[in-house]
């Protein structure tokens, strides 16, 4: 995977509702009604992440999940991160 330029990242962010760049990673905080909904999201997300062989950095407290995406092998944000962000947004609906 090839690391995206800042211009490419800025363009991709226009279509990634709620995502921003924080500490050179795509970053979003999801909030759900309760722990069960948050955990269900994480379970669905884990299945998609395994399919892609692309695993996020995430942190969960009760109904909140904080996710950071980066491609360590590329040293930054890649199209793979953007694609996973889109999938995660669709799973959170």
Helices and strands as residue ranges (DSSP letters): H 6-13, E 20-22, E 25-31, H 35-52, E 57-61, E 64-69, G 72-74, H 79-91
